[in-house]
Amino acid sequence: MTILAIIVLILLGLLLLLLEFAVVPGVTIAGIGGFLLLAYSVYLAFAQYGTLAGFITLVIVLVAAPALIYYLFRSRAGRKMILETNIDAKVDTTETENIQPGDAGITIGRLAPMGKVRVNGVSVEAQSTGSFIDQNKPVRVLKVYPGKIIVELIKSE
């Protein structure tokens, strides 16, 4: 009866580990439960049948668990779970094409430190040099990046 219990514990532990990796990724009850069932099956083999049977069970568990997970992700069903799409999109830089360092503009909203600025009639995402800049304040462009500019407040003297 104990051999059957050890086999059932190993199978349930492996099933829970497969659920952990395939269905519910992260550290969840399934992963912890699977690990505990595998550990208890090894303990039970040591306690009931001695050192040799315990080490044989330990080797089986240490070989079966990684092999099962490896073959799960190599199977057709496992390959369907893996995202193999490459992202080849580019940032739209058309709004910053006509903006040069030194151009002046006005803030549309508060830059804290990111926000919107209107420069040369174009509304663009902007970042201040570190300080907050209130709405409707004049700014000067320092650097131009694709899709974003760096600005500073023009101090009125």
ChimeraX attribute file (.defattr): number of C-alpha atoms within 10 A of each C-alpha:
attribute: neighborCount
match mode: 1-to-1
recipient: residues
	/A:1	5
	/A:2	12
	/A:3	13
	/A:4	9
	/A:5	13
	/A:6	20
	/A:7	15
	/A:8	15
	/A:9	21
	/A:10	25
	/A:11	19
	/A:12	17
	/A:13	26
	/A:14	24
	/A:15	16
	/A:16	22
	/A:17	26
	/A:18	20
	/A:19	16
	/A:20	20
	/A:21	16
	/A:22	16
	/A:23	12
	/A:24	14
	/A:25	12
	/A:26	10
	/A:27	10
	/A:28	11
	/A:29	13
	/A:30	21
	/A:31	22
	/A:32	14
	/A:33	17
	/A:34	23
	/A:35	19
	/A:36	14
	/A:37	22
	/A:38	27
	/A:39	17
	/A:40	16
	/A:41	26
	/A:42	23
	/A:43	18
	/A:44	20
	/A:45	23
	/A:46	18
	/A:47	12
	/A:48	12
	/A:49	13
	/A:50	12
	/A:51	12
	/A:52	11
	/A:53	16
	/A:54	19
	/A:55	15
	/A:56	14
	/A:57	23
	/A:58	19
	/A:59	12
	/A:60	13
	/A:61	20
	/A:62	12
	/A:63	11
	/A:64	15
	/A:65	19
	/A:66	13
	/A:67	11
	/A:68	15
	/A:69	16
	/A:70	12
	/A:71	11
	/A:72	17
	/A:73	16
	/A:74	13
	/A:75	10
	/A:76	10
	/A:77	11
	/A:78	14
	/A:79	12
	/A:80	11
	/A:81	12
	/A:82	11
	/A:83	7
	/A:84	8
	/A:85	6
	/A:86	6
	/A:87	6
	/A:88	5
	/A:89	6
	/A:90	7
	/A:91	7
	/A:92	10
	/A:93	12
	/A:94	10
	/A:95	15
	/A:96	20
	/A:97	12
	/A:98	13
	/A:99	20
	/A:100	16
	/A:101	13
	/A:102	12
	/A:103	15
	/A:104	20
	/A:105	22
	/A:106	21
	/A:107	23
	/A:108	16
	/A:109	16
	/A:110	16
	/A:111	23
	/A:112	14
	/A:113	15
	/A:114	20
	/A:115	19
	/A:116	19
	/A:117	30
	/A:118	19
	/A:119	23
	/A:120	14
	/A:121	11
	/A:122	13
	/A:123	16
	/A:124	19
	/A:125	17
	/A:126	25
	/A:127	23
	/A:128	21
	/A:129	15
	/A:130	13
	/A:131	12
	/A:132	16
	/A:133	23
	/A:134	15
	/A:135	15
	/A:136	14
	/A:137	17
	/A:138	20
	/A:139	23
	/A:140	21
	/A:141	23
	/A:142	16
	/A:143	17
	/A:144	17
	/A:145	12
	/A:146	13
	/A:147	15
	/A:148	19
	/A:149	24
	/A:150	20
	/A:151	29
	/A:152	20
	/A:153	20
	/A:154	14
	/A:155	9
	/A:156	5
	/A:157	3
